C-alpha cells in the first residue's frame, strides 16, 4: 500500500546507520531485517494452517458452505473497506511493547525484530488486502497458504533489502502526497466488490429474506463505524469516547439481535436453502442434477457420463465453465457422443458428493470426471487446470454412449 512508502526511506537510512555504513554489514543487516519480515508473515501463515486444520477432514472450501462463515467474512471485508475510505482506522497494540524493546537492541537481533516491528506497524495499512488474502487462504492447501504469505513477506521486505545494498536508488522512490490517499480510497471499492461476491455466495445457502437481513447487518456495522470515526478523535475526553463507543456497540448489538432472533439460519453451519434445479441454456449443455442413483442408472445403460463437481463460491469453477466447458466445440462433442452431463453442486454440504470426491482422492472443487461407456470401473479424472483440448480428447477416448 502507498502509505508504507514514506517509511521505507527512514528504515533504510536507519539500517545503514546501524551497520556503520560498511557495505558488508549493511548487507547483513538488510538480509536480517528482511528475514524478520518474511518469518513474521510465515508465522501468520502458520496460524491460518492451524485454524483450518479441522477443515482438511471436511474438504477445501467447506467454510463457504457455512452461512455464518460467509457472513463473518462479509462483515470483516466491509470493515476493511470502511478503513480504506478513512471512516475509521485499525489499531494493533497487543504485544507491541515487548517487540519495541527487542527492536531497540543493538546488532542483528535488534535488526531482526525491527523487521518484525515493521510488519506489525504496517498491518493497519495492509489489513484491507490481507483480509481478503486471509479469506482466500482459509480454503487453500497448506503449501499454498505458506506460499502466499512467503510471497507477501518477500514483497514487503524486498525494497528494504535492495535499497540497503543500493541506497543511491532511494531517489527513485515515489514522493508522498495526496495521490497516496486517493489510491488507498479507490482500492476500497475492490473490497466492496468482494462483499458483493460474498453476498452472492450467501444467496446460494439461505433464502432471500435472510440475505436482506445480512445486508442490514452490514449496514449496522457501517453505521457504528461511522459513529465511532465521526464523533471522537485523539483529543476527545475519556467520557466522550466511552459514550460514543457505547452507542456504536449498541448499534452492532441491535443488528446481532435482529439476525439472531429472526434469521438464526445465518448463524448456522449448514445451508437452509433448498437446492434448485439446474437451469440450462437452450443451445447449451443440458445439465442434470447429480445423484448417485442417477449416476448408477446411466452407467447401467452404458452411457458415457460427465460429472462437473462445482460450487457457486468456486471462482475457478465459474471460469472453467464459461471459457472451456460451455463453448461450442465442447457442446457439440457432448451432443455428438450423446454424453450424459451431471452437475454436482457442492455449494452446500452434500454427503454423497463429499464421499465421491474423497473416492477420487480430491478434497474440494473443481473436479471433472468422465465415466466411459461400458467401462464404469475406469473413471477418468481431469486436471483442475483445464483446457478445451483436454476435455475434447478425454471425451473422444471415452467414446459415445452405447
C-alpha angles and dihedrals in degrees: 000000000000093000090072094055098085089053093058096071092047092050094046093051088048091054092048092049093047091050091052091243091280106144093223093049092043089056092048092050092045092053092045092049090050091049090054090055097043095047090049090057092044087054088055089049090052090054090053091050091049092051094048093045094103090047093065089070090055101041138272109285094025089127091067088058089064115083092206092055094049091047092048091050090049090052093048094048089047089055090050091050092051088051090053089053090053095245090129139344136232118243120196114184104142110122093353095118092063091048089050090055093050092046091054092063121105125244131028093320091061091045091051092053090045084064090050090048091049089056093050094046093048093050095089088055096044096037095099092059095035089052091059090044090053091052090052094042093054089070099043132091116266094255091054090050092052091045091052095051093041090055091047089052093047091048093053095043099044097079091052092047096046095042092046088060094039106030091165088072090068088092088071093059114113114258116242117251147128090299089074093059093045091049091050092050092049090055088059089073090061088059091048087054088053089054089052089054092048091051089051088054090049090052088064091056105042136026125270095263090057091049090054089049090053091051089049089053090053088052089053091052091048092049092049091051090049090052091050094046098042104046104039135048138165092286096049116119118250093249092055092048090051094049095045094047091046089056091047091050090048090055092052091044090053090052091049092050091049092053095041095048102040105024109030090158088076089063094048131098097227132067115250099189116103113241112256125223114263112264116218136200111243091237096034136079112307099228123198126205112260124244131153091239091053091048092050090048094052093045090049089060092049096252124159105238128199116195120197110198103200144148136204091240094050107101093184089055092052093049093049092048094049099042104030118014101038094049127116098252093050093042090052091048090053090052095043093052094037090234117183107228117207122185114208104199109203095175087116124032112280118178094203092054093042092052092048092049090054091051088057090050094249129125101191148009149320098057125153121196130182121199107200117223110262093011106073090153092063106062117176116223111204122213121260089235090073129187131184092246092053091055094044094047092047092049091048092052091047090056132208126313112269 
